[in-house]
Amino acid sequence: MKKDFRELTNEEEEAMFAEATRKAIAETHAAGRPSTHGDAKGVYHLYPDGHKEYIKVYRDDEKL
């Protein structure tokens, strides 16, 4: 029996979003495109072959 979205616990919501995120990343990589992620080193593109390319992130007050 499916619950109404508003009735989900925080844990159920987090599990649902985590599964949707994993599926979206897998579909993106299957299409040959990178997905964007972040870690302690910064923001990076993760390519289907597993390599990371860090990208420059600009502040609002910084000129391109």
PyMOL Python script that loads the backbone (N, CA, C, O; Angstrom):
from pymol import cmd

cmd.read_pdbstr("""\
ATOM      1  N   MET A   1       0.838  -1.177   0.000  1.00  0.00           N
ATOM      2  CA  MET A   1       0.000   0.000   0.000  1.00  0.00           C
ATOM      3  C   MET A   1       0.888   1.248   0.000  1.00  0.00           C
ATOM      4  O   MET A   1       1.752   1.397   0.865  1.00  0.00           O
ATOM      5  N   LYS A   2       0.678   2.130  -0.958  1.00  0.00           N
ATOM      6  CA  LYS A   2       1.466   3.353  -1.042  1.00  0.00           C
ATOM      7  C   LYS A   2       0.894   4.401  -0.110  1.00  0.00           C
ATOM      8  O   LYS A   2      -0.321   4.532   0.040  1.00  0.00           O
ATOM      9  N   LYS A   3       1.795   5.145   0.514  1.00  0.00           N
ATOM     10  CA  LYS A   3       1.399   6.244   1.381  1.00  0.00           C
ATOM     11  C   LYS A   3       1.333   7.527   0.582  1.00  0.00           C
ATOM     12  O   LYS A   3       2.002   7.679  -0.441  1.00  0.00           O
ATOM     13  N   ASP A   4       0.535   8.429   1.054  1.00  0.00           N
ATOM     14  CA  ASP A   4       0.552   9.776   0.514  1.00  0.00           C
ATOM     15  C   ASP A   4       1.903  10.379   0.885  1.00  0.00           C
ATOM     16  O   ASP A   4       2.410  10.150   1.984  1.00  0.00           O
ATOM     17  N   PHE A   5       2.478  11.144  -0.024  1.00  0.00           N
ATOM     18  CA  PHE A   5       3.791  11.743   0.209  1.00  0.00           C
ATOM     19  C   PHE A   5       3.840  12.477   1.548  1.00  0.00           C
ATOM     20  O   PHE A   5       4.854  12.434   2.245  1.00  0.00           O
ATOM     21  N   ARG A   6       2.767  13.136   1.900  1.00  0.00           N
ATOM     22  CA  ARG A   6       2.730  13.913   3.149  1.00  0.00           C
ATOM     23  C   ARG A   6       2.750  13.033   4.391  1.00  0.00           C
ATOM     24  O   ARG A   6       2.975  13.527   5.496  1.00  0.00           O
ATOM     25  N   GLU A   7       2.518  11.744   4.225  1.00  0.00           N
ATOM     26  CA  GLU A   7       2.491  10.829   5.369  1.00  0.00           C
ATOM     27  C   GLU A   7       3.815  10.110   5.605  1.00  0.00           C
ATOM     28  O   GLU A   7       3.945   9.360   6.573  1.00  0.00           O
ATOM     29  N   LEU A   8       4.787  10.326   4.747  1.00  0.00           N
ATOM     30  CA  LEU A   8       6.072   9.643   4.881  1.00  0.00           C
ATOM     31  C   LEU A   8       6.858  10.179   6.067  1.00  0.00           C
ATOM     32  O   LEU A   8       6.781  11.362   6.399  1.00  0.00           O
ATOM     33  N   THR A   9       7.614   9.290   6.700  1.00  0.00           N
ATOM     34  CA  THR A   9       8.520   9.715   7.761  1.00  0.00           C
ATOM     35  C   THR A   9       9.745  10.360   7.107  1.00  0.00           C
ATOM     36  O   THR A   9       9.949  10.234   5.900  1.00  0.00           O
ATOM     37  N   ASN A  10      10.539  11.036   7.898  1.00  0.00           N
ATOM     38  CA  ASN A  10      11.770  11.628   7.365  1.00  0.00           C
ATOM     39  C   ASN A  10      12.668  10.568   6.754  1.00  0.00           C
ATOM     40  O   ASN A  10      13.271  10.795   5.705  1.00  0.00           O
ATOM     41  N   GLU A  11      12.763   9.418   7.396  1.00  0.00           N
ATOM     42  CA  GLU A  11      13.607   8.341   6.891  1.00  0.00           C
ATOM     43  C   GLU A  11      13.081   7.822   5.550  1.00  0.00           C
ATOM     44  O   GLU A  11      13.866   7.550   4.641  1.00  0.00           O
ATOM     45  N   GLU A  12      11.761   7.685   5.423  1.00  0.00           N
ATOM     46  CA  GLU A  12      11.181   7.216   4.171  1.00  0.00           C
ATOM     47  C   GLU A  12      11.388   8.245   3.055  1.00  0.00           C
ATOM     48  O   GLU A  12      11.675   7.882   1.914  1.00  0.00           O
ATOM     49  N   GLU A  13      11.239   9.523   3.390  1.00  0.00           N
ATOM     50  CA  GLU A  13      11.477  10.580   2.404  1.00  0.00           C
ATOM     51  C   GLU A  13      12.929  10.547   1.924  1.00  0.00           C
ATOM     52  O   GLU A  13      13.191  10.598   0.723  1.00  0.00           O
ATOM     53  N   GLU A  14      13.872  10.460   2.870  1.00  0.00           N
ATOM     54  CA  GLU A  14      15.289  10.433   2.517  1.00  0.00           C
ATOM     55  C   GLU A  14      15.615   9.228   1.646  1.00  0.00           C
ATOM     56  O   GLU A  14      16.393   9.348   0.699  1.00  0.00           O
ATOM     57  N   ALA A  15      15.039   8.077   1.945  1.00  0.00           N
ATOM     58  CA  ALA A  15      15.277   6.872   1.145  1.00  0.00           C
ATOM     59  C   ALA A  15      14.718   7.049  -0.263  1.00  0.00           C
ATOM     60  O   ALA A  15      15.348   6.641  -1.239  1.00  0.00           O
ATOM     61  N   MET A  16      13.540   7.656  -0.369  1.00  0.00           N
ATOM     62  CA  MET A  16      12.929   7.882  -1.669  1.00  0.00           C
ATOM     63  C   MET A  16      13.780   8.832  -2.509  1.00  0.00           C
ATOM     64  O   MET A  16      14.024   8.572  -3.687  1.00  0.00           O
ATOM     65  N   PHE A  17      14.235   9.938  -1.900  1.00  0.00           N
ATOM     66  CA  PHE A  17      15.066  10.897  -2.629  1.00  0.00           C
ATOM     67  C   PHE A  17      16.420  10.296  -3.001  1.00  0.00           C
ATOM     68  O   PHE A  17      16.935  10.557  -4.089  1.00  0.00           O
ATOM     69  N   ALA A  18      16.996   9.501  -2.116  1.00  0.00           N
ATOM     70  CA  ALA A  18      18.285   8.865  -2.402  1.00  0.00           C
ATOM     71  C   ALA A  18      18.160   7.911  -3.590  1.00  0.00           C
ATOM     72  O   ALA A  18      19.029   7.893  -4.462  1.00  0.00           O
ATOM     73  N   GLU A  19      17.101   7.128  -3.630  1.00  0.00           N
ATOM     74  CA  GLU A  19      16.888   6.204  -4.742  1.00  0.00           C
ATOM     75  C   GLU A  19      16.674   6.961  -6.043  1.00  0.00           C
ATOM     76  O   GLU A  19      17.222   6.578  -7.076  1.00  0.00           O
ATOM     77  N   ALA A  20      15.888   8.027  -6.008  1.00  0.00           N
ATOM     78  CA  ALA A  20      15.656   8.838  -7.210  1.00  0.00           C
ATOM     79  C   ALA A  20      16.955   9.470  -7.700  1.00  0.00           C
ATOM     80  O   ALA A  20      17.189   9.562  -8.905  1.00  0.00           O
ATOM     81  N   THR A  21      17.796   9.903  -6.768  1.00  0.00           N
ATOM     82  CA  THR A  21      19.082  10.507  -7.130  1.00  0.00           C
ATOM     83  C   THR A  21      19.996   9.480  -7.774  1.00  0.00           C
ATOM     84  O   THR A  21      20.613   9.764  -8.801  1.00  0.00           O
ATOM     85  N   ARG A  22      20.094   8.284  -7.187  1.00  0.00           N
ATOM     86  CA  ARG A  22      20.924   7.221  -7.768  1.00  0.00           C
ATOM     87  C   ARG A  22      20.452   6.871  -9.184  1.00  0.00           C
ATOM     88  O   ARG A  22      21.267   6.679 -10.087  1.00  0.00           O
ATOM     89  N   LYS A  23      19.140   6.789  -9.364  1.00  0.00           N
ATOM     90  CA  LYS A  23      18.587   6.460 -10.676  1.00  0.00           C
ATOM     91  C   LYS A  23      18.901   7.560 -11.692  1.00  0.00           C
ATOM     92  O   LYS A  23      19.276   7.261 -12.825  1.00  0.00           O
ATOM     93  N   ALA A  24      18.755   8.807 -11.308  1.00  0.00           N
ATOM     94  CA  ALA A  24      19.032   9.923 -12.222  1.00  0.00           C
ATOM     95  C   ALA A  24      20.503   9.960 -12.623  1.00  0.00           C
ATOM     96  O   ALA A  24      20.825  10.201 -13.787  1.00  0.00           O
ATOM     97  N   ILE A  25      21.396   9.721 -11.666  1.00  0.00           N
ATOM     98  CA  ILE A  25      22.832   9.701 -11.977  1.00  0.00           C
ATOM     99  C   ILE A  25      23.140   8.546 -12.929  1.00  0.00           C
ATOM    100  O   ILE A  25      23.888   8.720 -13.892  1.00  0.00           O
ATOM    101  N   ALA A  26      22.574   7.377 -12.671  1.00  0.00           N
ATOM    102  CA  ALA A  26      22.810   6.219 -13.543  1.00  0.00           C
ATOM    103  C   ALA A  26      22.308   6.489 -14.955  1.00  0.00           C
ATOM    104  O   ALA A  26      22.981   6.135 -15.923  1.00  0.00           O
ATOM    105  N   GLU A  27      21.138   7.109 -15.090  1.00  0.00           N
ATOM    106  CA  GLU A  27      20.599   7.427 -16.415  1.00  0.00           C
ATOM    107  C   GLU A  27      21.467   8.466 -17.124  1.00  0.00           C
ATOM    108  O   GLU A  27      21.694   8.375 -18.331  1.00  0.00           O
ATOM    109  N   THR A  28      21.942   9.440 -16.378  1.00  0.00           N
ATOM    110  CA  THR A  28      22.814  10.475 -16.947  1.00  0.00           C
ATOM    111  C   THR A  28      24.103   9.860 -17.466  1.00  0.00           C
ATOM    112  O   THR A  28      24.538  10.164 -18.576  1.00  0.00           O
ATOM    113  N   HIS A  29      24.715   8.997 -16.667  1.00  0.00           N
ATOM    114  CA  HIS A  29      25.959   8.347 -17.079  1.00  0.00           C
ATOM    115  C   HIS A  29      25.721   7.377 -18.234  1.00  0.00           C
ATOM    116  O   HIS A  29      26.567   7.253 -19.119  1.00  0.00           O
ATOM    117  N   ALA A  30      24.590   6.695 -18.234  1.00  0.00           N
ATOM    118  CA  ALA A  30      24.279   5.771 -19.335  1.00  0.00           C
ATOM    119  C   ALA A  30      24.155   6.517 -20.661  1.00  0.00           C
ATOM    120  O   ALA A  30      24.416   5.956 -21.725  1.00  0.00           O
ATOM    121  N   ALA A  31      23.755   7.785 -20.586  1.00  0.00           N
ATOM    122  CA  ALA A  31      23.648   8.617 -21.794  1.00  0.00           C
ATOM    123  C   ALA A  31      24.993   9.224 -22.180  1.00  0.00           C
ATOM    124  O   ALA A  31      25.088   9.944 -23.174  1.00  0.00           O
ATOM    125  N   GLY A  32      26.042   8.934 -21.392  1.00  0.00           N
ATOM    126  CA  GLY A  32      27.375   9.421 -21.700  1.00  0.00           C
ATOM    127  C   GLY A  32      27.674  10.818 -21.181  1.00  0.00           C
ATOM    128  O   GLY A  32      28.676  11.419 -21.571  1.00  0.00           O
ATOM    129  N   ARG A  33      26.825  11.342 -20.312  1.00  0.00           N
ATOM    130  CA  ARG A  33      27.013  12.696 -19.796  1.00  0.00           C
ATOM    131  C   ARG A  33      27.507  12.652 -18.352  1.00  0.00           C
ATOM    132  O   ARG A  33      27.221  11.702 -17.623  1.00  0.00           O
ATOM    133  N   PRO A  34      28.250  13.683 -17.940  1.00  0.00           N
ATOM    134  CA  PRO A  34      28.702  13.748 -16.550  1.00  0.00           C
ATOM    135  C   PRO A  34      27.596  14.248 -15.627  1.00  0.00           C
ATOM    136  O   PRO A  34      26.666  14.923 -16.068  1.00  0.00           O
ATOM    137  N   SER A  35      27.703  13.918 -14.364  1.00  0.00           N
ATOM    138  CA  SER A  35      26.827  14.471 -13.337  1.00  0.00           C
ATOM    139  C   SER A  35      27.689  15.392 -12.470  1.00  0.00           C
ATOM    140  O   SER A  35      28.914  15.269 -12.455  1.00  0.00           O
ATOM    141  N   THR A  36      27.062  16.291 -11.768  1.00  0.00           N
ATOM    142  CA  THR A  36      27.793  17.272 -10.963  1.00  0.00           C
ATOM    143  C   THR A  36      27.638  16.939  -9.487  1.00  0.00           C
ATOM    144  O   THR A  36      26.540  16.657  -9.008  1.00  0.00           O
ATOM    145  N   HIS A  37      28.763  16.976  -8.776  1.00  0.00           N
ATOM    146  CA  HIS A  37      28.796  16.606  -7.361  1.00  0.00           C
ATOM    147  C   HIS A  37      29.715  17.565  -6.617  1.00  0.00           C
ATOM    148  O   HIS A  37      30.320  18.450  -7.222  1.00  0.00           O
ATOM    149  N   GLY A  38      29.814  17.388  -5.324  1.00  0.00           N
ATOM    150  CA  GLY A  38      30.730  18.191  -4.536  1.00  0.00           C
ATOM    151  C   GLY A  38      31.310  17.375  -3.403  1.00  0.00           C
ATOM    152  O   GLY A  38      30.685  16.438  -2.905  1.00  0.00           O
ATOM    153  N   ASP A  39      32.509  17.743  -3.005  1.00  0.00           N
ATOM    154  CA  ASP A  39      33.150  17.123  -1.849  1.00  0.00           C
ATOM    155  C   ASP A  39      33.991  18.181  -1.149  1.00  0.00           C
ATOM    156  O   ASP A  39      33.855  19.369  -1.442  1.00  0.00           O
ATOM    157  N   ALA A  40      34.844  17.775  -0.246  1.00  0.00           N
ATOM    158  CA  ALA A  40      35.651  18.722   0.525  1.00  0.00           C
ATOM    159  C   ALA A  40      36.589  19.544  -0.364  1.00  0.00           C
ATOM    160  O   ALA A  40      36.988  20.648   0.008  1.00  0.00           O
ATOM    161  N   LYS A  41      36.936  19.014  -1.528  1.00  0.00           N
ATOM    162  CA  LYS A  41      37.845  19.720  -2.444  1.00  0.00           C
ATOM    163  C   LYS A  41      37.121  20.730  -3.328  1.00  0.00           C
ATOM    164  O   LYS A  41      37.751  21.648  -3.852  1.00  0.00           O
ATOM    165  N   GLY A  42      35.816  20.579  -3.502  1.00  0.00           N
ATOM    166  CA  GLY A  42      35.068  21.500  -4.346  1.00  0.00           C
ATOM    167  C   GLY A  42      34.000  20.807  -5.166  1.00  0.00           C
ATOM    168  O   GLY A  42      33.601  19.682  -4.867  1.00  0.00           O
ATOM    169  N   VAL A  43      33.541  21.487  -6.200  1.00  0.00           N
ATOM    170  CA  VAL A  43      32.501  20.984  -7.093  1.00  0.00           C
ATOM    171  C   VAL A  43      33.178  20.343  -8.301  1.00  0.00           C
ATOM    172  O   VAL A  43      34.156  20.872  -8.831  1.00  0.00           O
ATOM    173  N   TYR A  44      32.651  19.203  -8.729  1.00  0.00           N
ATOM    174  CA  TYR A  44      33.276  18.494  -9.839  1.00  0.00           C
ATOM    175  C   TYR A  44      32.242  17.809 -10.718  1.00  0.00           C
ATOM    176  O   TYR A  44      31.120  17.538 -10.291  1.00  0.00           O
ATOM    177  N   HIS A  45      32.643  17.536 -11.952  1.00  0.00           N
ATOM    178  CA  HIS A  45      31.861  16.708 -12.859  1.00  0.00           C
ATOM    179  C   HIS A  45      32.374  15.283 -12.700  1.00  0.00           C
ATOM    180  O   HIS A  45      33.581  15.043 -12.747  1.00  0.00           O
ATOM    181  N   LEU A  46      31.468  14.352 -12.515  1.00  0.00           N
ATOM    182  CA  LEU A  46      31.803  12.930 -12.444  1.00  0.00           C
ATOM    183  C   LEU A  46      31.390  12.306 -13.766  1.00  0.00           C
ATOM    184  O   LEU A  46      30.212  12.313 -14.121  1.00  0.00           O
ATOM    185  N   TYR A  47      32.362  11.768 -14.494  1.00  0.00           N
ATOM    186  CA  TYR A  47      32.114  11.200 -15.814  1.00  0.00           C
ATOM    187  C   TYR A  47      31.774   9.720 -15.707  1.00  0.00           C
ATOM    188  O   TYR A  47      32.118   9.063 -14.723  1.00  0.00           O
ATOM    189  N   PRO A  48      31.096   9.200 -16.727  1.00  0.00           N
ATOM    190  CA  PRO A  48      30.691   7.791 -16.696  1.00  0.00           C
ATOM    191  C   PRO A  48      31.840   6.813 -16.461  1.00  0.00           C
ATOM    192  O   PRO A  48      31.629   5.733 -15.909  1.00  0.00           O
ATOM    193  N   ASP A  49      33.057   7.182 -16.877  1.00  0.00           N
ATOM    194  CA  ASP A  49      34.197   6.281 -16.668  1.00  0.00           C
ATOM    195  C   ASP A  49      34.769   6.398 -15.252  1.00  0.00           C
ATOM    196  O   ASP A  49      35.723   5.701 -14.907  1.00  0.00           O
ATOM    197  N   GLY A  50      34.187   7.276 -14.440  1.00  0.00           N
ATOM    198  CA  GLY A  50      34.590   7.395 -13.039  1.00  0.00           C
ATOM    199  C   GLY A  50      35.556   8.520 -12.720  1.00  0.00           C
ATOM    200  O   GLY A  50      35.835   8.765 -11.546  1.00  0.00           O
ATOM    201  N   HIS A  51      36.082   9.221 -13.734  1.00  0.00           N
ATOM    202  CA  HIS A  51      37.041  10.280 -13.402  1.00  0.00           C
ATOM    203  C   HIS A  51      36.307  11.580 -13.061  1.00  0.00           C
ATOM    204  O   HIS A  51      35.199  11.843 -13.529  1.00  0.00           O
ATOM    205  N   LYS A  52      36.975  12.379 -12.226  1.00  0.00           N
ATOM    206  CA  LYS A  52      36.430  13.646 -11.755  1.00  0.00           C
ATOM    207  C   LYS A  52      37.205  14.792 -12.385  1.00  0.00           C
ATOM    208  O   LYS A  52      38.423  14.722 -12.548  1.00  0.00           O
ATOM    209  N   GLU A  53      36.480  15.849 -12.736  1.00  0.00           N
ATOM    210  CA  GLU A  53      37.105  17.089 -13.180  1.00  0.00           C
ATOM    211  C   GLU A  53      36.526  18.209 -12.335  1.00  0.00           C
ATOM    212  O   GLU A  53      35.341  18.528 -12.435  1.00  0.00           O
ATOM    213  N   TYR A  54      37.370  18.802 -11.501  1.00  0.00           N
ATOM    214  CA  TYR A  54      36.913  19.895 -10.645  1.00  0.00           C
ATOM    215  C   TYR A  54      36.680  21.142 -11.486  1.00  0.00           C
ATOM    216  O   TYR A  54      37.414  21.414 -12.436  1.00  0.00           O
ATOM    217  N   ILE A  55      35.652  21.891 -11.123  1.00  0.00           N
ATOM    218  CA  ILE A  55      35.302  23.093 -11.869  1.00  0.00           C
ATOM    219  C   ILE A  55      35.431  24.313 -10.971  1.00  0.00           C
ATOM    220  O   ILE A  55      35.306  24.222  -9.750  1.00  0.00           O
ATOM    221  N   LYS A  56      35.684  25.465 -11.603  1.00  0.00           N
ATOM    222  CA  LYS A  56      35.775  26.708 -10.848  1.00  0.00           C
ATOM    223  C   LYS A  56      34.367  27.176 -10.534  1.00  0.00           C
ATOM    224  O   LYS A  56      33.497  27.194 -11.404  1.00  0.00           O
ATOM    225  N   VAL A  57      34.153  27.550  -9.295  1.00  0.00           N
ATOM    226  CA  VAL A  57      32.870  28.089  -8.861  1.00  0.00           C
ATOM    227  C   VAL A  57      33.056  29.561  -8.576  1.00  0.00           C
ATOM    228  O   VAL A  57      33.960  29.946  -7.834  1.00  0.00           O
ATOM    229  N   TYR A  58      32.210  30.384  -9.158  1.00  0.00           N
ATOM    230  CA  TYR A  58      32.305  31.830  -8.994  1.00  0.00           C
ATOM    231  C   TYR A  58      31.366  32.311  -7.904  1.00  0.00           C
ATOM    232  O   TYR A  58      30.252  31.811  -7.752  1.00  0.00           O
ATOM    233  N   ARG A  59      31.836  33.285  -7.155  1.00  0.00           N
ATOM    234  CA  ARG A  59      30.975  33.946  -6.172  1.00  0.00           C
ATOM    235  C   ARG A  59      30.113  34.957  -6.906  1.00  0.00           C
ATOM    236  O   ARG A  59      30.436  35.353  -8.026  1.00  0.00           O
ATOM    237  N   ASP A  60      29.024  35.376  -6.288  1.00  0.00           N
ATOM    238  CA  ASP A  60      28.128  36.352  -6.901  1.00  0.00           C
ATOM    239  C   ASP A  60      28.849  37.667  -7.206  1.00  0.00           C
ATOM    240  O   ASP A  60      28.554  38.321  -8.206  1.00  0.00           O
ATOM    241  N   ASP A  61      29.775  38.044  -6.360  1.00  0.00           N
ATOM    242  CA  ASP A  61      30.454  39.337  -6.540  1.00  0.00           C
ATOM    243  C   ASP A  61      31.706  39.241  -7.412  1.00  0.00           C
ATOM    244  O   ASP A  61      32.405  40.236  -7.601  1.00  0.00           O
ATOM    245  N   GLU A  62      31.989  38.067  -7.937  1.00  0.00           N
ATOM    246  CA  GLU A  62      33.167  37.839  -8.750  1.00  0.00           C
ATOM    247  C   GLU A  62      32.801  37.927 -10.226  1.00  0.00           C
ATOM    248  O   GLU A  62      31.761  37.422 -10.649  1.00  0.00           O
ATOM    249  N   LYS A  63      33.660  38.569 -11.001  1.00  0.00           N
ATOM    250  CA  LYS A  63      33.394  38.683 -12.445  1.00  0.00           C
ATOM    251  C   LYS A  63      33.920  37.452 -13.164  1.00  0.00           C
ATOM    252  O   LYS A  63      34.949  36.887 -12.793  1.00  0.00           O
ATOM    253  N   LEU A  64      33.199  37.050 -14.194  1.00  0.00           N
ATOM    254  CA  LEU A  64      33.605  35.888 -14.988  1.00  0.00           C
ATOM    255  C   LEU A  64      34.761  36.231 -15.893  1.00  0.00           C
ATOM    256  O   LEU A  64      35.238  35.374 -16.637  1.00  0.00           O
TER     257      LEU A  64
END
""", "prot")
cmd.dss("prot")
cmd.show_as("cartoon", "prot")
cmd.util.cbc("prot")
cmd.orient("prot")
